[in-house]
Amino acid sequence: MYELTITTAEAAKTTDHDNFPDAHQALMSHVITEDLYLHATEQGTRECPRFTLLQMPDDDRGTRIVGTATIATAAGKPVVGNYYSAHAALRWTADHTATWRHGCDTDPGVRYPMAVLTAARAEARYCFRAGTIFHEAAALSDAGNAEVPRPSQHVLEQLRHSAVTAAHAQTPIAAAELAAAVETELPQNITAEQTAALIWFYALILWGVTAS
């Protein structure tokens, strides 16, 4: 999740977005609607860009600053139990399967889930390095934070292998079984946010194995 904050002399408004491109598109829509110009500031970073909002007066006296804008990763929130994370992940993949099979990326609201599921399918078939979709899994998880620290590559490799094996052996897998399968592979220093993200990662790989 990403937060777009637009601050002017009158007010400050923050909106939530599923990913960075959506947040940036919302900012551009605001700039176009208000007839403004956008200038990236040196204080911003790649992970947290900052912008100055500029206006060109009719009298040609030069631009003036009318506000600022920031795109930042949304702060994580408390996570629910592992079973509920697993249940939510399985429901999400099930809800978006028809969209992935029959949707078009120009349809409203489908580009992001289609992209995530396409990447999950590729990773499940070893086209990508294990963990390629980890940050998307983290963003979709109950933690809602794409910047959850990435676990070791060994953990990601083990979980992908486990998910692929489980998908071939049993379809469908229940939420309790999914949560238990992830828990058995985790080292002791894994946080609750990382666990939630890895449960979603496992569920996405499960889906990707049999997606067609």
Secondary structure, DSSP 8 states (H G I E B T S, - for coil): -EEEEEEESS-EEEEEESSHHHHHHHHHHHHHHTT-EEEE-TT--SSS-EEEEEE--TT-S--EEEEEEEEEE--------HHHHHHHHHHHHHHHHHHHHH--TTSTT-HHHHHHHHHHHHHHTTSS-TTTTHHHHHHHSTT--TTS----HHHHHHHHHHHHHHHHH-SS--HHHHHHHHHTT--TT--HHHHHHHHHHHHHHHHHHH--
